[in-house]
Amino acid sequence: MTSFPTSLVSRLPRFLALASLALASLWAATAAQAQGTPPPGYTYACAEGQRCVIGPYSRDVAYGVGPGSVAKRFAMTGTFDCNNDLVGGDPAKRQKKACYVSTQDSRRVGCAVQDATCTVSGTQTVMYGVDGSYVSAQKSGSFTCNGNAFGGADPAKGRQKACFIGAPY
């Protein structure tokens, strides 16, 4: 049986403590990097690859690495997965991203799913799309929520879309 010199054995607890401290610091730095700086009016929700919980509140969600490179999705509730699928693309390639939730209720209200009737009072800005890909137009009265109502636009080909009342960012 091989024995270790007493000097090595006596230093082992200190080495393990230092190694644990180094790993904890690395984890904290990685978590802080993933959290990033939220855009103005938003707070950190969860890191990329995690499931975020908003609850029963209607909140706008931003996804990215901070104020300069985020994509936004409007009026979400409940839980959602924080990943590129949330906004239909990668707003910051090869960087750790996070999801941020608005600190106030969403300014956008769901009006209709694709091909259903949307009715607005007066003239208002209406957005049509999904997952961060939207077109907007001034609308009044009732109209069918589809690309034809927005000049033939299809902001997310092959995806189910919806109309939201409220101005884009």
C-alpha atoms as a printed R data frame, in Angstrom:
    type eleno elety resid chain resno       x      y       z
1   ATOM     1    CA   MET     A     1   0.000  0.000   0.000
2   ATOM     2    CA   THR     A     2   1.333  3.422  -0.931
3   ATOM     3    CA   SER     A     3   1.432  6.048   1.763
4   ATOM     4    CA   PHE     A     4   1.364  9.777   1.147
5   ATOM     5    CA   PRO     A     5   3.813 12.111   2.836
6   ATOM     6    CA   THR     A     6   2.345 13.677   5.962
7   ATOM     7    CA   SER     A     7   2.925 17.163   4.553
8   ATOM     8    CA   LEU     A     8   0.585 16.454   1.604
9   ATOM     9    CA   VAL     A     9  -2.082 14.877   3.770
10  ATOM    10    CA   SER     A    10  -2.041 17.828   6.174
11  ATOM    11    CA   ARG     A    11  -2.520 20.285   3.270
12  ATOM    12    CA   LEU     A    12  -5.429 18.381   1.717
13  ATOM    13    CA   PRO     A    13  -8.258 20.059   3.707
14  ATOM    14    CA   ARG     A    14  -6.916 23.527   2.824
15  ATOM    15    CA   PHE     A    15  -6.592 22.536  -0.849
16  ATOM    16    CA   LEU     A    16 -10.160 21.207  -0.919
17  ATOM    17    CA   ALA     A    17 -11.482 24.371   0.735
18  ATOM    18    CA   LEU     A    18  -9.672 26.577  -1.804
19  ATOM    19    CA   ALA     A    19 -10.875 24.434  -4.716
20  ATOM    20    CA   SER     A    20 -14.473 24.654  -3.454
21  ATOM    21    CA   LEU     A    21 -14.161 28.423  -3.113
22  ATOM    22    CA   ALA     A    22 -12.790 28.699  -6.670
23  ATOM    23    CA   LEU     A    23 -15.646 26.588  -8.072
24  ATOM    24    CA   ALA     A    24 -18.242 28.641  -6.166
25  ATOM    25    CA   SER     A    25 -16.737 31.868  -7.528
26  ATOM    26    CA   LEU     A    26 -16.758 30.472 -11.063
27  ATOM    27    CA   TRP     A    27 -20.402 29.414 -10.692
28  ATOM    28    CA   ALA     A    28 -21.387 32.849  -9.342
29  ATOM    29    CA   ALA     A    29 -19.584 34.598 -12.215
30  ATOM    30    CA   THR     A    30 -21.291 32.344 -14.764
31  ATOM    31    CA   ALA     A    31 -24.699 32.960 -13.186
32  ATOM    32    CA   ALA     A    32 -24.107 36.718 -13.165
33  ATOM    33    CA   GLN     A    33 -23.002 36.620 -16.807
34  ATOM    34    CA   ALA     A    34 -26.136 34.689 -17.778
35  ATOM    35    CA   GLN     A    35 -28.304 37.104 -15.804
36  ATOM    36    CA   GLY     A    36 -26.849 40.142 -17.583
37  ATOM    37    CA   THR     A    37 -28.285 43.617 -17.272
38  ATOM    38    CA   PRO     A    38 -32.021 43.771 -17.820
39  ATOM    39    CA   PRO     A    39 -33.421 46.246 -20.325
40  ATOM    40    CA   PRO     A    40 -35.008 49.319 -18.709
41  ATOM    41    CA   GLY     A    41 -38.360 48.440 -17.138
42  ATOM    42    CA   TYR     A    42 -37.559 44.705 -16.940
43  ATOM    43    CA   THR     A    43 -36.305 42.360 -14.242
44  ATOM    44    CA   TYR     A    44 -34.402 39.058 -14.480
45  ATOM    45    CA   ALA     A    45 -36.686 35.994 -14.821
46  ATOM    46    CA   CYS     A    46 -34.402 33.013 -15.566
47  ATOM    47    CA   ALA     A    47 -31.342 31.892 -17.524
48  ATOM    48    CA   GLU     A    48 -31.338 30.473 -21.033
49  ATOM    49    CA   GLY     A    49 -32.373 26.820 -21.015
50  ATOM    50    CA   GLN     A    50 -34.506 27.181 -17.889
51  ATOM    51    CA   ARG     A    51 -38.260 27.424 -17.413
52  ATOM    52    CA   CYS     A    52 -39.488 30.855 -16.291
53  ATOM    53    CA   VAL     A    53 -42.620 31.488 -14.279
54  ATOM    54    CA   ILE     A    54 -44.619 34.703 -14.661
55  ATOM    55    CA   GLY     A    55 -47.805 33.577 -12.981
56  ATOM    56    CA   PRO     A    56 -51.285 34.800 -13.834
57  ATOM    57    CA   TYR     A    57 -50.055 38.271 -14.789
58  ATOM    58    CA   SER     A    58 -49.818 39.469 -18.377
59  ATOM    59    CA   ARG     A    59 -46.233 40.641 -18.838
60  ATOM    60    CA   ASP     A    60 -43.978 41.438 -21.761
61  ATOM    61    CA   VAL     A    61 -40.874 39.235 -21.995
62  ATOM    62    CA   ALA     A    62 -37.430 40.158 -23.337
63  ATOM    63    CA   TYR     A    63 -34.770 37.563 -24.238
64  ATOM    64    CA   GLY     A    64 -31.073 38.221 -24.823
65  ATOM    65    CA   VAL     A    65 -27.916 39.441 -23.080
66  ATOM    66    CA   GLY     A    66 -29.004 42.902 -22.017
67  ATOM    67    CA   PRO     A    67 -30.370 46.209 -23.245
68  ATOM    68    CA   GLY     A    68 -28.392 46.216 -26.507
69  ATOM    69    CA   SER     A    69 -29.287 42.788 -27.824
70  ATOM    70    CA   VAL     A    70 -32.691 41.523 -26.813
71  ATOM    71    CA   ALA     A    71 -35.697 40.306 -28.722
72  ATOM    72    CA   LYS     A    72 -39.117 40.848 -27.201
73  ATOM    73    CA   ARG     A    73 -42.265 38.840 -26.995
74  ATOM    74    CA   PHE     A    74 -45.500 40.402 -25.898
75  ATOM    75    CA   ALA     A    75 -48.195 39.700 -23.322
76  ATOM    76    CA   MET     A    76 -47.232 36.308 -21.889
77  ATOM    77    CA   THR     A    77 -48.613 34.571 -18.794
78  ATOM    78    CA   GLY     A    78 -47.892 31.356 -16.914
79  ATOM    79    CA   THR     A    79 -44.633 29.505 -17.594
80  ATOM    80    CA   PHE     A    80 -42.378 29.395 -20.634
81  ATOM    81    CA   ASP     A    81 -39.021 27.979 -21.731
82  ATOM    82    CA   CYS     A    82 -36.258 30.576 -22.004
83  ATOM    83    CA   ASN     A    83 -34.606 29.746 -25.340
84  ATOM    84    CA   ASN     A    84 -34.232 30.924 -28.941
85  ATOM    85    CA   ASP     A    85 -37.622 29.429 -29.870
86  ATOM    86    CA   LEU     A    86 -39.281 31.989 -27.602
87  ATOM    87    CA   VAL     A    87 -38.514 34.810 -30.048
88  ATOM    88    CA   GLY     A    88 -37.947 32.863 -33.260
89  ATOM    89    CA   GLY     A    89 -34.163 33.276 -33.451
90  ATOM    90    CA   ASP     A    90 -30.921 33.986 -31.640
91  ATOM    91    CA   PRO     A    91 -30.527 37.683 -30.742
92  ATOM    92    CA   ALA     A    92 -26.920 37.220 -29.535
93  ATOM    93    CA   LYS     A    93 -25.072 34.300 -31.101
94  ATOM    94    CA   ARG     A    94 -22.579 32.377 -28.955
95  ATOM    95    CA   GLN     A    95 -23.465 34.336 -25.802
96  ATOM    96    CA   LYS     A    96 -25.272 33.222 -22.673
97  ATOM    97    CA   LYS     A    97 -28.722 34.748 -22.670
98  ATOM    98    CA   ALA     A    98 -31.489 35.237 -20.138
99  ATOM    99    CA   CYS     A    99 -35.177 36.087 -20.020
100 ATOM   100    CA   TYR     A   100 -36.414 39.284 -18.467
101 ATOM   101    CA   VAL     A   101 -39.998 40.127 -17.509
102 ATOM   102    CA   SER     A   102 -41.497 43.603 -17.599
103 ATOM   103    CA   THR     A   103 -42.075 45.160 -14.204
104 ATOM   104    CA   GLN     A   104 -45.505 46.402 -15.278
105 ATOM   105    CA   ASP     A   105 -48.506 44.767 -16.876
106 ATOM   106    CA   SER     A   106 -48.248 44.410 -20.645
107 ATOM   107    CA   ARG     A   107 -49.345 47.387 -22.701
108 ATOM   108    CA   ARG     A   108 -50.561 44.922 -25.313
109 ATOM   109    CA   VAL     A   109 -53.832 43.061 -25.154
110 ATOM   110    CA   GLY     A   110 -54.557 39.925 -27.156
111 ATOM   111    CA   CYS     A   111 -57.277 40.666 -29.676
112 ATOM   112    CA   ALA     A   112 -57.678 37.505 -31.788
113 ATOM   113    CA   VAL     A   113 -55.844 34.434 -33.005
114 ATOM   114    CA   GLN     A   114 -55.068 34.141 -36.697
115 ATOM   115    CA   ASP     A   115 -58.169 34.121 -38.949
116 ATOM   116    CA   ALA     A   116 -60.508 35.170 -36.114
117 ATOM   117    CA   THR     A   117 -62.187 38.587 -35.885
118 ATOM   118    CA   CYS     A   118 -60.432 41.353 -34.001
119 ATOM   119    CA   THR     A   119 -62.458 44.407 -32.923
120 ATOM   120    CA   VAL     A   120 -60.906 47.641 -31.710
121 ATOM   121    CA   SER     A   121 -62.569 50.779 -30.417
122 ATOM   122    CA   GLY     A   122 -61.573 53.933 -32.253
123 ATOM   123    CA   THR     A   123 -58.302 53.770 -34.182
124 ATOM   124    CA   GLN     A   124 -55.463 51.882 -32.492
125 ATOM   125    CA   THR     A   125 -52.120 50.311 -33.287
126 ATOM   126    CA   VAL     A   126 -52.530 46.563 -33.802
127 ATOM   127    CA   MET     A   127 -49.631 44.129 -34.086
128 ATOM   128    CA   TYR     A   128 -49.836 40.839 -36.016
129 ATOM   129    CA   GLY     A   129 -47.315 38.021 -35.566
130 ATOM   130    CA   VAL     A   130 -45.698 35.660 -33.088
131 ATOM   131    CA   ASP     A   131 -42.514 35.226 -31.044
132 ATOM   132    CA   GLY     A   132 -40.934 38.606 -31.652
133 ATOM   133    CA   SER     A   133 -41.796 38.760 -35.373
134 ATOM   134    CA   TYR     A   134 -44.548 41.337 -35.831
135 ATOM   135    CA   VAL     A   135 -45.935 43.880 -38.260
136 ATOM   136    CA   SER     A   136 -48.140 46.702 -37.063
137 ATOM   137    CA   ALA     A   137 -50.786 48.962 -38.558
138 ATOM   138    CA   GLN     A   138 -53.408 51.445 -37.457
139 ATOM   139    CA   LYS     A   139 -56.770 49.665 -37.369
140 ATOM   140    CA   SER     A   140 -60.337 50.575 -36.499
141 ATOM   141    CA   GLY     A   141 -63.550 48.592 -36.186
142 ATOM   142    CA   SER     A   142 -63.606 44.843 -36.913
143 ATOM   143    CA   PHE     A   143 -61.253 42.958 -39.225
144 ATOM   144    CA   THR     A   144 -59.973 39.420 -39.766
145 ATOM   145    CA   CYS     A   145 -56.658 38.860 -37.997
146 ATOM   146    CA   ASN     A   146 -54.492 37.669 -40.888
147 ATOM   147    CA   GLY     A   147 -51.808 38.862 -43.271
148 ATOM   148    CA   ASN     A   148 -54.338 40.386 -45.664
149 ATOM   149    CA   ALA     A   149 -55.340 42.893 -42.971
150 ATOM   150    CA   PHE     A   150 -51.677 43.947 -42.784
151 ATOM   151    CA   GLY     A   151 -50.945 44.426 -46.484
152 ATOM   152    CA   GLY     A   152 -50.303 40.747 -47.196
153 ATOM   153    CA   ALA     A   153 -47.488 40.526 -44.628
154 ATOM   154    CA   ASP     A   154 -46.501 37.198 -43.094
155 ATOM   155    CA   PRO     A   155 -44.001 37.980 -40.312
156 ATOM   156    CA   ALA     A   156 -43.547 34.308 -39.350
157 ATOM   157    CA   LYS     A   157 -44.167 31.990 -42.295
158 ATOM   158    CA   GLY     A   158 -45.782 28.689 -41.386
159 ATOM   159    CA   ARG     A   159 -46.479 29.702 -37.770
160 ATOM   160    CA   GLN     A   160 -49.797 30.389 -36.047
161 ATOM   161    CA   LYS     A   161 -50.010 34.122 -35.371
162 ATOM   162    CA   ALA     A   162 -52.250 36.468 -33.390
163 ATOM   163    CA   CYS     A   163 -53.247 40.130 -33.203
164 ATOM   164    CA   PHE     A   164 -52.411 42.332 -30.227
165 ATOM   165    CA   ILE     A   165 -53.687 45.822 -29.529
166 ATOM   166    CA   GLY     A   166 -50.827 48.074 -28.470
167 ATOM   167    CA   ALA     A   167 -47.864 49.952 -29.887
168 ATOM   168    CA   PRO     A   168 -44.621 48.174 -30.754
169 ATOM   169    CA   TYR     A   169 -41.465 49.128 -28.872
